[in-house]
Amino acid sequence: MCEKCERIYLLAHPDSAKRIQFTPRSEPRPPYLLKCMCKVERYFDRAHTLAYRVSEYSCSRGYADRDEYDAIPNQRFPVTRGRERRADQ
């Protein structure tokens, strides 16, 4: 996600290759470079990639602007609701 305009780019879209580039491992920074349409550049690694729910329109163009996507919660850390208790408590 671009930290300035909050646009996200979809990795599976062919146009993302223009915006997301792999940088050499010899560099002292994360290996991927995002070049946003708003001219901001940001380095990131795989740990920074997240799953989002987007419309078919956003999917077809390869990106979604602010308010056009919803983050999907990390499945490795399930969300607990309220004061639910485990059966063994």
N, C-alpha and C positions, 0 to 999 in steps of 0.2 A: 504494500500500500504506500502511496505517496504521502509523506507526512505533511505536505503543504495543502494539496487539494483533496486528499483522501480518496483518490481514484485507485481502484484495484485493477490489475491486469490478470487475465486468465492464462495460466501457463500452457494449457492445451491448444490455445488458438495460434494459428501460424503467424499472425502479425506480431505476436509477443516476442519473437526472435529479434525484431527490430528494437524492442524496448528493454529486453532482459538479456544481458550478456554475461557469459562466464569469463572470469578474469583469472590469470595465472596464479597458481597456489604459492608462488614465491613472494607474492605481495603480502604485506602485513595486515591485510584487512579481509573481511568476508569475501567469499569467492564470486558472488553475483552482483551485477550492477544493474539497477533499474534506472532507465532514462525516461522520465515521465513527459507527457505532452506539455506540461506546464513549465518545462525546462529544468526541473529539480532532478538531481541525481542522488541515488541512495544505494549504499552497499548493504547486502544482506546475505544470510546463509539459509540452508534448508529449514532450520528450526524456526525461522520467521515466516515460513509459508503457512497459510491457514486455509481452511475450507470455507467457502461462502455459497449462499443460495442466491442465484441471480435469475433474471427473466430470460426468456428465449431471445429477446432483442439484444440484451447485453451480451449474451453468449455468442450471438452471431457477429457482433462487432469486436469482441475480444477484450472488452473492459466494461467496468461499471463505475459510474460516478457516485458521489456521496448520496445517500438515500435511495440507491438503486440495488443495494445488496444487504443481506443479513448474514452475519457470521454464524457458522455452525459450531456449537460447543465442542471442545476437545473431547473425544470419546475415551481417551486414556484416563481422564479424571472426571468421572460422572458427577453431575450436579445433584446435590441432595436438596430436598424440598422441606421446608419447615422443620418440625421437630419429629420427623420420622425416626422410629427406633428399630433396631434390629430385633429379630425374634428371640435371640439369646440374651437380651438385656433385661 
